[in-house]
Amino acid sequence: LYVCKECGAVINADVNGALNILKKVSPNSHNGIGVGVLTSPVRLRLVS
């Protein structure tokens, strides 16, 4: 888990890494992503 030094939010490390990649590839695309989305990822079952 990643803990933000500024606000103390605990973020799943994989989600944080994916956001960092998104920021690098498309700097303006992460606008509007709130901390709540990052701290509470949802597991999706894609294959039954």
MONOR-V830326 format. One record per residue. N is the residue number from 1. RES is the residue in one small letter. SS is DSSP state (helix for helix, strand for strand, loop for the rest). Layout:
{{N | RES | SS} {N | RES | SS}}
This chain:
{{1 | l | loop} {2 | y | strand} {3 | v | strand} {4 | c | loop} {5 | k | loop} {6 | e | loop} {7 | c | loop} {8 | g | loop} {9 | a | loop} {10 | v | strand} {11 | i | strand} {12 | n | loop} {13 | a | helix} {14 | d | helix} {15 | v | helix} {16 | n | helix} {17 | g | helix} {18 | a | helix} {19 | l | helix} {20 | n | helix} {21 | i | helix} {22 | l | helix} {23 | k | helix} {24 | k | helix} {25 | v | helix} {26 | s | loop} {27 | p | loop} {28 | n | loop} {29 | s | loop} {30 | h | loop} {31 | n | loop} {32 | g | loop} {33 | i | loop} {34 | g | loop} {35 | v | helix} {36 | g | helix} {37 | v | helix} {38 | l | helix} {39 | t | helix} {40 | s | loop} {41 | p | loop} {42 | v | loop} {43 | r | loop} {44 | l | loop} {45 | r | loop} {46 | l | loop} {47 | v | loop} {48 | s | loop}}
